[in-house]
């Protein structure tokens, strides 16, 4: 047992393509912000500045880049916390995709123009404003990057589906990063020739390069923000999602809570599931603690979850005309022994008998059924890295 579900095939295909395309622009943007930004700084940004001054400014900027990369280790968790605590009718991730992607794209063009030529007018003012601009640029890019990868658990709670999205994102990122490496020199050279008549790197060539990367960044961020509209509500009760419900409930919620469709979807996606049932948390570690303390709502939430999982197993057993083995995996399946026990208690009609001692494991591979059980029951830790590699190899082939 994992802890997920799948949406429609058409919706999944659209979401997968949109998600993969999103990282094409994101990774191209990162390449322009790191590798080729340094190339631009050392080759063209200070072409009109005294060499001695230029050397000092290059040292300041390259040092700034190094400091920012180190600071990201400490800042990114804070930005992730901001994203996690965002609550809008569009969800928590898509707003930051749009905001982070748009703002960083504008600022990328700005820094690739030498702050609209200020570098050639007042180098002191330029370096002060540049440091501020670049830090803001990096923060907004990080918001886009963190919200992009952070949305994977929200797209599906099925470990295989998450692995597929991760592989597709990595594949798109590889295309974007390496694709930019292939086209950067032709782009810079061509536009330098258009504006200067010479086939050499120039400020105008790098500015046009930044504009192209910025446009690609905005297009791909829109792909993620607007191309992934379907949500994985179907299936099990999840952390904050309702899972399968009677469609008439939507009308009931609308009238009782005086909500529009966006408000209803926010309730079903963000305020339901075991968190809504328990009033405690979507984290089963917290739920288990509350369950053991006798919290009645936490007990109800765990009972509902186990019952719904058992129903799904039963439906698939019927669809497959029997079952040889049941595997518990992913965060809940491999780490929450009391939930496994509750689920298996519903499945005695299959001839399943559980070894209580062997069931008392977390995150290790183990057969937890007894030797005489008619169905083998096992715990298998998720290996998402392996799944990602396999999906990536399949895509490349």
Order of alpha helices (4+ residues) and beta strands (2+ residues): alpha-alpha-alpha-alpha-alpha-alpha-alpha-alpha-alpha-alpha-alpha-alpha-alpha-alpha-beta-alpha-alpha-alpha-beta-beta-alpha
